[in-house]
């Protein structure tokens, strides 16, 4: 795909969103089924079923995907797709890798130390790119990627989150 093809695909979508801003608001969904055995939850992704479980640092055996790893993977995927979209739009030829790493103190999630944070303390996103573009163009590419990467912006600008529950009694 080149920039003209991508612009042709996106032009009517952008026009609709300008004319009908409410059409741009899409509610995305994810659902998981709690595992019957062990500590796990099966999550249907767009392409496959992922069984998530405890990270080995919190008692898992490493046989399940870790939700913390999945968060970093989502960041890498979003940043990579965003970077490619921007590069295609600008006619830039870019290849390379995107990496994310995060520091997590498992004392927090295990309740060992109430002062230890639950969740990532720091996350680092890095790009190792190969391109014939100028350093200035690559800097602009990264800046634009940062600006429009949904997952990165969500992590930086914490959204409001509502938690609810409903329970049916299993008593007989």
N, C-alpha and C positions, 0 to 999 in steps of 0.2 A: 504494500500500500504506500502511496506517496501522499504528499501534502494536499494535492488537488483532490484526490479521491476521498481523503478524510474530511476535508472541508465540504465536499459535495454531500457526504453522508450527514455531517453535523449541521449544515446550514438550515435545513427545514426544521430541525429540532430546536436550534437556537431561536429561530424566528417564532416558532410556536411559544417558546418560553417567554419571549419578549411580549407577545400578544396576550398570552394566558399565563401569568406568573404561577398560578396555582397548579398548573399542569407539571411544573418542574418539581413539585414536592412529591417524592416517592417514599412510601414506607417500605423499608426492606425488612425481611424476616429471617430469623434463624430459630431452629427448634432442635432440641435434643431429647433423647429418651434415656432415662436413668437405667444403668446396667443392673441386671438381676444378681450378678455375682461380682464380688470385688468392689472396688471403688472406681466406677467408670460411668461415662455418659456418651452415648452415640449421637453424633451430630451429622446431619446430612448437609454436605457442601454442594456446590453447583455440579460437581462431577463425581463425587464419591462419598461414601459413608466413612466418617472418621471416628474412631473410638478414642476418646480422651480419658486420661486418668492422672494419677498422681505422678509428679516428677520424682525421680529417685532421691532427690534431696529432701523430699517430704514423705518418703516411705513407699513410693512406687517401685516397680521392678523394671521400668523402662520399656515395657511391652506396649504401652499406650502413648498416644500423642499427648504432649503437655500443653495445656491452654496458654501458658506463658510463651512457649515456643510458637504456638499458633498466632498469638498476637504479633510477635516479631515477624513471622512469615507474612501476615497480612500487611504489615507496614512495608516490607520489602516488595511484595507483589504490587501494592498500590503505587509506591514510589517508582518502581520499574516501569509499570504501565504508563504512569503519568509522564515520566521522562521520555519514553518512546513516543507518546502522542505529541508532546511538545517538539521533539526532534523531527518527527515526520512533518508536522505543520511548518517547521522552519527549513525543511529541506536539508537537515543535518544528518550526516552518517555517523552514528555513534554505536559502539558496542562496549561490552565490559560486564561488570558485576555490580550488584547492589547488596550491601550487607547491613544487618541490624544486630546489635548486641545490647543486652540489658543486664543491669545489676539488680539482683533480687536477694534480699536477706530473709532466708527461710525461717528465722526466729519469729518474724512477724506473723506469717501465715500459720505457723504451728502453735502460736500462743506462748512461746517460750519467754519472750520479752515484750511486754506491752508497749515499750517505747520504740521498738523496731517497726519500721513501716511495713504495712501489708501491701504488696505490689512493688513494681519496679521503682527503684530510687533514681536511676539514670538509664537513659536509652541513647545509644549512638547509632546514627545512620550514616553510612559512607558509600561513596560511589568511586569505583575504579574504572575510568572510561578510556577508551581508545577512539580517537577521532582525528580527522584532519582539520577540524574547526579550531579557531583561535582560542587562546586561554580566556579571553574576554567573552566570547560566545558561549564557551562551556560554563563560565561563571553565571551568565544570564540563564542558561538552560537549567542549572541547578536551582537558582533562585526562583524561577518560574515553577519548577517541579515542586519545590517546597511550598509555594503559594497555593498550588492547586491539588496537592496530594490529600485526598479526603481523610485517610487514616492518620497521617501526620498532623493535619490540622485538628482532627478530633482529639488526638492525644494532647496537643498543645492547648486547646481551648475546650476544657472539659464540658461536655454537654450536660444538661439536666437529665437525671436518670430517675425513673420511678420504678419501684419494686413492688410487686403485688404477689399474692399467693391465694390459692384456694386448695382446700383439702377435703377429700372424701374419706370418711372413716372406713378402715379396713376391718373393723370389729364385726364379729358374727354373733 
